[in-house]
Every structure is written in structure tokens, then in C-alpha cells.
């Protein structure tokens, strides 16, 4: 059975377009009002859509917030991965610096995303999403390290990269709040050095001791 179209768009395409409008509007609402005062009514008004179209894509406002956080996190991770891939060298510190810089720049230039990121900690739904983001970025850091040091395996690095990522996430949050008195490039450089130090530590652990030779 053919799909009905309206002005050249199928029903599925129109639903997707309205969902995208709701997500864009939701980010604006978070930027203006914060997560605590985030409401379905405010989002629908900002999107120029009725509540009927809200329920077309989301069962409740928390579902929209979760989808928004996932979209922002995914975009940040893709930027970090692309920035590292664009570096014309396999040097770990250079690639880590490019990846962290891409993420910090994204949040610094978009106060809406930065506010969502900062306020996720105290939200029951977003706090769990934030942990998923830490796990995803930790996996990315593990891959960066393994690419630079083939003797290491992803599984060897899981605990270390989760600790690193959680620390970097909180440090960036402090910086965005103005509670870390440093400039962006210094923050980026320190984060990159921590990644290198973690890799060096693992390499040292794997190196055979004199007694074992």
C-alpha cells in the first residue's frame, strides 16, 4: 500500500520533522529555563506545535529530555571522534588534545547544551544518561590509547578510562560554571596529559621486571 504524501513529504517524514522541531525547541527551553523548569507546554509553544504532536513522539516530558540529552551527547562524541581522526599523526597526546578541545569548544559555544550537561547531575532520568555518556567517552579514550599502543587492550583500560572520563567531565563542568580559574586551552592540555599518563602507567605495568627477565 503506498504511503500518503502531503506537499511532497510522507507521513513518516512529517513525524520525523515534527520530532526534530520538538528537540530543537526543547534545547532552547533548557537554555532559557533549565532542566528543573522544563515543561511540555513550553516546548510545544517554542516549537509551534500542539500537545497532540508532542505525544506523537514522546509519552512524557522525561522521554523528551532523555532523547535530547542523548542527541547532544552523541553529537559531542562524534565531534571528538572526528577531531581525533583528522589529526595527521598517531601521537596520543595530540589526538587526545584535539578530541577534548572539540568537546570543550562545543559546550563553550552552545550555552544551551552546556546547561543541559551541567544540570543533568541532579535529574533522576538524566543522571543515568550521563553515566552512559561517561561509558561511551571512556570507550573512545580506550580506543585512542590502543591505537597509539597496540600492546594494550581495551579491556585492560576500562577502569582507568572510566575514572579519567568521569574526572574530565566534572572538570569541564567546573570550568563551565566558572569555578575552575583557567582558560580553555590549558584545561584541554591538562586533560590530554592525563590520558598520556594513564597510557604510560599501563605500559609500565606490562613491562617485564628485571627479576622476570
PELINWO-V165569 format. One line per field, one symbol per residue. psi: psi as a letter, one per 30 degrees, with the letter a starting at -180 (. if undefined). A space follows every 10 residues. Layout:
psi = ???
//
This chain:
psi = kkkkljhfkl eeeeeeeeee eeeeeeeeee eefleegkle eeeeeefhll fefefefkfl eeeeeeeeee eeeeeeeeee eeeeffkhlg keeeeeeeee eeeeeeeefj feeeeeeeff egkeefeeee eeeeeeeeee eeeeeeefjf fllefffeee feeeeeeeee eeeeeefggj illeeeeeee eeeeeeeeee eeeeefkkle ff.
//
